[in-house]
Amino acid sequence: MRMRWCVVLLVPLVGCVSQKAFDSKSSEARSLKQQYDEQAEQAKALTQKLAEATAAAEAAEKEKAELESSLAQSDAERRALRKRVDELTELNQELSRNTEKLAAAKEALEKKSSEYENLARSLKEEIKTGKIELSELKGRMVVKMKDKILFSSGSTKLNKEGQEALEKVAQALKDVQGKLIRVEGHTDNVPVPVDSKKEFASNWELSTTRALVVVQLLQEQGVPPTMLSALGYGEYQPIASNQTAEGRSLNRRIEIVLAPAEQAPSAVVAASVKKAPAPAPAAKPAAKKK
């Protein structure tokens, strides 16, 4: 009977101990789970921060690469810009030098010779009234006279007005030194009239004869004949259109050209002969065998 009660009392005791241990383990498990959850949250937060930091690092690296590329590009652009500035500076200096050369050349071209000034003064009235035109370029002076001032239509006889003008020209030219004085005759393209063909077959003959008449007058007035020459160009060097009466009038003219003496044909020939190599001596004929 005593043993039975002991057994009965032991069973509730065992049950009580097991529940306590269970509760303890349960509490421990909840605590561990809570710690796990907290740590998982922390790990998740750290992972998020790590991802954000990685993304920020990648963005920073990309920005760095872009900055380096931009810097390199800027440096290249700066070098290219510097090169262009240097080129433009050199070009500007070259343009400045060329401008100075052109200004000097223009001044030389526009500078009138003493012969030009003397002739311009002597022929002031004729130039003013348009009977004579005077020009000079690169040391080549031209006295241009319309043929109607000098000659009647189809004639080679000097008019009184033309003769007086030529005498003034001769007075200005007779003391000129180092110049070749060439008288050039020009016509329009109108054929020589039929009644004049016995004397002049074409405008060639008419223009040349008129030039010779002017040369003879200049010589008579004291211009050295060694400086004088005459040329006839006929209708083949017009200065205006032959389609109008005004143009044909401009083309019918006498031009007295003053050019440097070295342009004289004799000077050119002499220079070419001087520069030409001496001919090789002729070979002696071989002696005949006896």
C-alpha positions as CSV (number, residue, x, y, z in Angstrom):
1,M,0.0,0.0,0.0
2,R,2.9,2.4,0.8
3,M,4.6,1.6,-2.4
4,R,1.5,2.5,-4.5
5,W,1.4,6.0,-3.0
6,C,4.9,6.6,-3.7
7,V,4.4,5.7,-7.3
8,V,1.4,8.0,-7.5
9,L,3.2,10.9,-6.0
10,L,6.2,10.4,-8.3
11,V,4.3,10.8,-11.5
12,P,3.1,14.4,-10.9
13,L,6.6,15.3,-9.8
14,V,8.1,14.1,-13.1
15,G,5.5,15.9,-15.0
16,C,6.2,19.2,-13.2
17,V,10.0,19.0,-14.0
18,S,9.5,18.3,-17.7
19,Q,7.2,21.3,-18.1
20,K,9.6,23.6,-16.5
21,A,12.5,22.4,-18.6
22,F,10.3,22.8,-21.6
23,D,9.3,26.3,-20.7
24,S,12.9,27.1,-20.2
25,K,13.9,25.7,-23.5
26,S,11.0,27.4,-25.2
27,S,12.1,30.7,-23.6
28,E,15.6,30.1,-24.7
29,A,14.5,29.2,-28.2
30,R,12.4,32.4,-28.4
31,S,15.4,34.4,-27.2
32,L,17.6,32.7,-29.8
33,K,15.1,33.3,-32.5
34,Q,14.7,36.9,-31.5
35,Q,18.5,37.2,-31.6
36,Y,18.5,35.5,-34.9
37,D,15.9,37.8,-36.3
38,E,17.7,40.8,-35.0
39,Q,20.9,39.6,-36.4
40,A,19.2,38.8,-39.7
41,E,17.8,42.3,-39.8
42,Q,21.2,43.7,-39.0
43,A,22.7,41.5,-41.8
44,K,20.0,42.6,-44.2
45,A,20.7,46.2,-43.3
46,L,24.4,45.7,-43.7
47,T,23.8,44.0,-47.0
48,Q,21.7,47.0,-48.1
49,K,24.4,49.3,-47.0
50,L,27.0,47.2,-48.7
51,A,25.0,47.3,-51.9
52,E,24.6,51.0,-51.6
53,A,28.3,51.5,-50.9
54,T,29.2,49.2,-53.8
55,A,26.9,51.2,-56.1
56,A,28.3,54.5,-54.8
57,A,31.8,53.1,-55.3
58,E,30.9,52.1,-58.9
59,A,29.3,55.5,-59.5
60,A,32.4,57.2,-58.1
61,E,34.7,55.1,-60.3
62,K,32.6,55.8,-63.3
63,E,32.6,59.5,-62.5
64,K,36.3,59.3,-62.0
65,A,36.8,57.7,-65.4
66,E,34.5,60.3,-67.0
67,L,36.5,63.1,-65.3
68,E,39.8,61.6,-66.5
69,S,38.4,61.2,-70.0
70,S,37.1,64.7,-69.9
71,L,40.4,66.0,-68.6
72,A,42.3,64.2,-71.3
73,Q,39.8,65.5,-73.9
74,S,40.1,69.0,-72.5
75,D,43.9,68.7,-72.6
76,A,43.8,67.6,-76.2
77,E,41.4,70.4,-77.1
78,R,43.6,72.8,-75.2
79,R,46.6,71.7,-77.2
80,A,44.6,71.8,-80.5
81,L,43.4,75.3,-79.5
82,R,47.0,76.4,-78.7
83,K,48.2,75.0,-82.1
84,R,45.4,76.8,-83.9
85,V,46.2,80.1,-82.0
86,D,49.9,79.7,-83.0
87,E,48.9,79.0,-86.7
88,L,46.6,82.1,-86.7
89,T,49.3,84.2,-85.1
90,E,51.8,83.1,-87.8
91,L,49.2,83.7,-90.5
92,N,48.5,87.1,-89.1
93,Q,52.2,87.9,-89.1
94,E,52.5,86.6,-92.7
95,L,49.5,88.8,-93.7
96,S,51.0,91.7,-92.0
97,R,54.3,91.2,-93.9
98,N,52.4,90.7,-97.2
99,T,50.4,93.9,-96.5
100,E,53.6,95.8,-96.0
101,K,55.0,94.4,-99.2
102,L,51.9,95.2,-101.1
103,A,51.8,98.7,-99.7
104,A,55.4,99.2,-100.8
105,A,54.7,97.7,-104.2
106,K,51.7,99.9,-104.6
107,E,53.7,103.0,-103.6
108,A,56.4,102.0,-106.1
109,L,53.7,101.6,-108.8
110,E,52.0,104.8,-108.0
111,K,55.3,106.8,-107.8
112,K,55.6,108.9,-110.9
113,S,58.9,109.5,-112.7
114,S,60.3,112.9,-113.3
115,E,59.7,112.4,-117.0
116,Y,56.0,111.8,-116.2
117,E,55.8,114.9,-114.1
118,N,57.5,117.1,-116.7
119,L,55.3,115.7,-119.5
120,A,52.2,116.2,-117.3
121,R,53.1,119.8,-116.7
122,S,53.9,120.4,-120.4
123,L,50.6,118.9,-121.6
124,K,48.4,120.1,-118.7
125,E,45.9,121.8,-121.0
126,E,45.8,119.0,-123.5
127,I,45.2,116.5,-120.7
128,K,42.6,118.7,-119.1
129,T,40.6,119.0,-122.4
130,G,40.9,115.2,-123.1
131,K,43.0,115.5,-126.2
132,I,45.8,113.5,-124.5
133,E,45.8,110.7,-121.8
134,L,48.9,110.1,-119.8
135,S,49.6,107.0,-117.7
136,E,52.6,105.3,-116.1
137,L,53.0,101.8,-114.6
138,K,56.2,100.1,-113.5
139,G,58.3,102.6,-115.3
140,R,56.4,102.3,-118.6
141,M,54.8,105.6,-119.5
142,V,52.2,105.9,-122.3
143,V,51.0,109.1,-124.0
144,K,47.7,108.3,-125.7
145,M,46.3,110.5,-128.4
146,K,43.1,110.0,-130.4
147,D,43.7,109.8,-134.1
148,K,41.0,112.5,-134.9
149,I,43.2,115.0,-133.0
150,L,46.2,114.1,-135.3
151,F,44.7,112.9,-138.6
152,S,41.6,113.3,-140.7
153,S,39.7,110.1,-141.5
154,G,41.8,107.8,-143.7
155,S,44.6,110.4,-143.9
156,T,48.2,110.3,-142.7
157,K,48.7,114.1,-142.8
158,L,48.9,115.7,-139.4
159,N,46.2,118.2,-138.4
160,K,47.4,121.6,-137.1
161,E,45.9,120.8,-133.6
162,G,47.7,117.5,-133.5
163,Q,51.0,118.9,-134.7
164,E,51.0,121.5,-132.0
165,A,50.2,118.8,-129.3
166,L,53.0,116.6,-130.7
167,E,55.5,119.5,-130.7
168,K,54.8,119.9,-126.9
169,V,55.3,116.2,-126.4
170,A,58.6,116.3,-128.3
171,Q,59.9,119.2,-126.1
172,A,59.2,117.1,-123.0
173,L,60.8,114.0,-124.6
174,K,63.9,115.2,-126.2
175,D,65.9,115.4,-123.0
176,V,64.7,112.0,-121.6
177,Q,67.5,109.7,-120.8
178,G,67.6,105.9,-120.7
179,K,64.2,105.4,-122.4
180,L,63.1,103.8,-125.6
181,I,60.4,105.9,-127.3
182,R,58.1,103.7,-129.3
183,V,55.2,105.2,-131.4
184,E,52.4,102.7,-131.9
185,G,49.6,103.1,-134.4
186,H,46.1,101.5,-133.9
187,T,42.9,101.5,-135.9
188,D,39.3,100.2,-135.5
189,N,38.1,97.2,-137.4
190,V,36.5,99.2,-140.2
191,P,38.2,98.3,-143.5
192,V,40.1,101.0,-145.4
193,P,37.8,102.8,-147.8
194,V,38.0,101.7,-151.4
195,D,39.3,105.1,-152.6
196,S,42.2,104.8,-150.2
197,K,43.2,101.2,-151.0
198,K,45.6,102.5,-153.7
199,E,47.7,104.0,-150.9
200,F,46.9,101.6,-148.0
201,A,45.9,98.0,-148.7
202,S,44.7,97.5,-145.1
203,N,44.6,99.0,-141.6
204,W,48.1,97.5,-141.1
205,E,49.6,99.9,-143.6
206,L,47.5,102.9,-142.4
207,S,48.5,102.4,-138.7
208,T,52.1,101.9,-139.5
209,T,52.4,104.9,-141.7
210,R,50.7,107.2,-139.1
211,A,53.2,105.9,-136.5
212,L,56.1,106.8,-138.9
213,V,54.7,110.3,-139.5
214,V,54.7,110.9,-135.7
215,V,58.2,109.5,-135.4
216,Q,59.5,111.9,-138.1
217,L,57.9,114.9,-136.4
218,L,59.4,113.9,-133.0
219,Q,62.8,113.6,-134.6
220,E,62.5,116.9,-136.3
221,Q,61.7,118.5,-132.9
222,G,64.9,117.2,-131.4
223,V,64.1,113.7,-130.0
224,P,67.2,111.5,-130.7
225,P,66.4,109.1,-133.5
226,T,68.3,106.3,-131.7
227,M,65.5,106.4,-129.1
228,L,62.7,106.2,-131.6
229,S,60.8,103.3,-133.3
230,A,57.5,102.9,-135.0
231,L,55.0,100.0,-134.9
232,G,51.6,99.5,-136.6
233,Y,49.1,97.2,-134.9
234,G,46.2,97.8,-137.2
235,E,42.9,96.7,-135.6
236,Y,44.3,93.9,-133.6
237,Q,44.9,95.5,-130.2
238,P,41.6,97.2,-129.4
239,I,41.0,98.8,-126.0
240,A,37.2,99.0,-126.4
241,S,34.4,97.2,-128.4
242,N,34.2,97.9,-132.1
243,Q,30.5,97.4,-131.9
244,T,29.8,101.0,-131.0
245,A,30.9,104.3,-132.5
246,E,32.4,105.4,-129.1
247,G,34.4,102.2,-128.9
248,R,35.7,102.5,-132.4
249,S,36.8,106.1,-131.7
250,L,38.8,104.9,-128.6
251,N,40.5,102.2,-130.7
252,R,41.6,104.7,-133.3
253,R,44.6,106.1,-131.5
254,I,48.4,106.8,-131.4
255,E,50.3,105.7,-128.3
256,I,53.8,107.0,-127.5
257,V,55.3,104.5,-125.2
258,L,58.4,105.2,-123.0
259,A,60.0,102.0,-121.9
260,P,63.3,101.2,-120.2
261,A,66.1,101.2,-122.7
262,E,67.1,97.6,-122.0
263,Q,63.8,96.6,-123.7
264,A,65.1,97.9,-127.0
265,P,65.5,95.1,-129.6
266,S,69.2,95.9,-130.1
267,A,69.8,95.6,-126.4
268,V,67.9,92.3,-126.2
269,V,69.9,90.9,-129.2
270,A,73.2,92.1,-127.8
271,A,72.4,90.5,-124.4
272,S,71.5,87.2,-126.1
273,V,74.7,87.2,-128.2
274,K,76.7,88.0,-125.2
275,K,75.3,85.1,-123.2
276,A,75.4,82.6,-126.1
277,P,78.3,80.2,-125.9
278,A,81.0,80.5,-128.5
279,P,80.7,78.1,-131.4
280,A,83.0,75.1,-131.4
281,P,85.9,75.4,-133.9
282,A,85.3,73.6,-137.1
283,A,87.0,70.2,-137.4
284,K,89.9,70.1,-139.7
285,P,89.4,67.9,-142.7
286,A,91.3,64.6,-142.5
287,A,94.5,64.5,-144.6
288,K,94.2,62.4,-147.7
289,K,96.3,59.4,-147.8
290,K,98.8,59.4,-150.6
